[in-house]
Amino acid sequence: MRTSNYNNTLYVADKYRTNPLSLDPGGSTVYIKLEDGRELAYDKIKNVSAYIYFLKEKKKLKIASYRIN
C-alpha cells in the first residue's frame, strides 16, 4: 500500500488484489472511509456496486461512507 499526501489515504496496491479485472486499466477509483477513520482507495474498479458489496459482506469492512471518482 502507499499513502497519499491527501487525507492520509491508503491506496491498495495491485499485489493485494484478488480479482484479475482490478489489474486492467480503466474503471473508477473508490474511496472507502472506515468507521475507525482510515480511508482506503481502490483504483481500476469496473463494477463499483459489486465491489462495495464485496467489501461490506465478504471482507466485513465497517464502512462509514464511500465516494467514487
C-alpha positions as protocol buffer text, in pm:
chain_id: "A"
residue {
  index: 1
  type: MET
  ca { x: 0 y: 0 z: 0 }
}
residue {
  index: 2
  type: ARG
  ca { x: 109 y: 355 z: -48 }
}
residue {
  index: 3
  type: THR
  ca { x: -8 y: 667 z: 131 }
}
residue {
  index: 4
  type: SER
  ca { x: -103 y: 987 z: -46 }
}
residue {
  index: 5
  type: ASN
  ca { x: -43 y: 1330 z: 99 }
}
residue {
  index: 6
  type: TYR
  ca { x: -417 y: 1398 z: 79 }
}
residue {
  index: 7
  type: ASN
  ca { x: -600 y: 1295 z: 398 }
}
residue {
  index: 8
  type: ASN
  ca { x: -359 y: 1004 z: 460 }
}
residue {
  index: 9
  type: THR
  ca { x: -550 y: 787 z: 215 }
}
residue {
  index: 10
  type: LEU
  ca { x: -406 y: 438 z: 173 }
}
residue {
  index: 11
  type: TYR
  ca { x: -402 y: 327 z: -191 }
}
residue {
  index: 12
  type: VAL
  ca { x: -431 y: -50 z: -210 }
}
residue {
  index: 13
  type: ALA
  ca { x: -153 y: -189 z: -433 }
}
residue {
  index: 14
  type: ASP
  ca { x: -215 y: -431 z: -718 }
}
residue {
  index: 15
  type: LYS
  ca { x: -38 y: -713 z: -537 }
}
residue {
  index: 16
  type: TYR
  ca { x: -321 y: -718 z: -280 }
}
residue {
  index: 17
  type: ARG
  ca { x: -594 y: -756 z: -543 }
}
residue {
  index: 18
  type: THR
  ca { x: -781 y: -1083 z: -584 }
}
residue {
  index: 19
  type: ASN
  ca { x: -984 y: -1001 z: -897 }
}
residue {
  index: 20
  type: PRO
  ca { x: -783 y: -1006 z: -1222 }
}
residue {
  index: 21
  type: LEU
  ca { x: -1004 y: -727 z: -1362 }
}
residue {
  index: 22
  type: SER
  ca { x: -859 y: -495 z: -1098 }
}
residue {
  index: 23
  type: LEU
  ca { x: -525 y: -520 z: -1276 }
}
residue {
  index: 24
  type: ASP
  ca { x: -660 y: -396 z: -1612 }
}
residue {
  index: 25
  type: PRO
  ca { x: -651 y: -22 z: -1685 }
}
residue {
  index: 26
  type: GLY
  ca { x: -975 y: 176 z: -1669 }
}
residue {
  index: 27
  type: GLY
  ca { x: -1265 y: 186 z: -1429 }
}
residue {
  index: 28
  type: SER
  ca { x: -1331 y: 400 z: -1123 }
}
residue {
  index: 29
  type: THR
  ca { x: -1146 y: 484 z: -806 }
}
residue {
  index: 30
  type: VAL
  ca { x: -1346 y: 406 z: -492 }
}
residue {
  index: 31
  type: TYR
  ca { x: -1256 y: 581 z: -167 }
}
residue {
  index: 32
  type: ILE
  ca { x: -1378 y: 394 z: 141 }
}
residue {
  index: 33
  type: LYS
  ca { x: -1396 y: 572 z: 476 }
}
residue {
  index: 34
  type: LEU
  ca { x: -1394 y: 316 z: 757 }
}
residue {
  index: 35
  type: GLU
  ca { x: -1565 y: 363 z: 1094 }
}
residue {
  index: 36
  type: ASP
  ca { x: -1222 y: 383 z: 1261 }
}
residue {
  index: 37
  type: GLY
  ca { x: -1135 y: 687 z: 1047 }
}
residue {
  index: 38
  type: ARG
  ca { x: -899 y: 525 z: 796 }
}
residue {
  index: 39
  type: GLU
  ca { x: -955 y: 585 z: 426 }
}
residue {
  index: 40
  type: LEU
  ca { x: -869 y: 324 z: 164 }
}
residue {
  index: 41
  type: ALA
  ca { x: -859 y: 385 z: -211 }
}
residue {
  index: 42
  type: TYR
  ca { x: -911 y: 114 z: -468 }
}
residue {
  index: 43
  type: ASP
  ca { x: -849 y: 208 z: -832 }
}
residue {
  index: 44
  type: LYS
  ca { x: -939 y: 33 z: -1158 }
}
residue {
  index: 45
  type: ILE
  ca { x: -1277 y: -87 z: -1020 }
}
residue {
  index: 46
  type: LYS
  ca { x: -1506 y: -198 z: -1304 }
}
residue {
  index: 47
  type: ASN
  ca { x: -1830 y: -269 z: -1111 }
}
residue {
  index: 48
  type: VAL
  ca { x: -1849 y: -25 z: -820 }
}
residue {
  index: 49
  type: SER
  ca { x: -2169 y: -152 z: -656 }
}
residue {
  index: 50
  type: ALA
  ca { x: -2049 y: -515 z: -665 }
}
residue {
  index: 51
  type: TYR
  ca { x: -1714 y: -414 z: -521 }
}
residue {
  index: 52
  type: ILE
  ca { x: -1867 y: -220 z: -231 }
}
residue {
  index: 53
  type: TYR
  ca { x: -2095 y: -517 z: -160 }
}
residue {
  index: 54
  type: PHE
  ca { x: -1788 y: -745 z: -160 }
}
residue {
  index: 55
  type: LEU
  ca { x: -1604 y: -519 z: 86 }
}
residue {
  index: 56
  type: LYS
  ca { x: -1902 y: -500 z: 323 }
}
residue {
  index: 57
  type: GLU
  ca { x: -2028 y: -857 z: 306 }
}
residue {
  index: 58
  type: LYS
  ca { x: -1724 y: -1071 z: 228 }
}
residue {
  index: 59
  type: LYS
  ca { x: -1435 y: -868 z: 371 }
}
residue {
  index: 60
  type: LYS
  ca { x: -1651 y: -747 z: 661 }
}
residue {
  index: 61
  type: LEU
  ca { x: -1517 y: -391 z: 643 }
}
residue {
  index: 62
  type: LYS
  ca { x: -1707 y: -147 z: 863 }
}
residue {
  index: 63
  type: ILE
  ca { x: -1772 y: 124 z: 604 }
}
residue {
  index: 64
  type: ALA
  ca { x: -1884 y: 465 z: 731 }
}
residue {
  index: 65
  type: SER
  ca { x: -1903 y: 622 z: 385 }
}
residue {
  index: 66
  type: TYR
  ca { x: -1761 y: 599 z: 36 }
}
residue {
  index: 67
  type: ARG
  ca { x: -1711 y: 817 z: -267 }
}
residue {
  index: 68
  type: ILE
  ca { x: -1641 y: 740 z: -630 }
}
residue {
  index: 69
  type: ASN
  ca { x: -1413 y: 929 z: -866 }
}
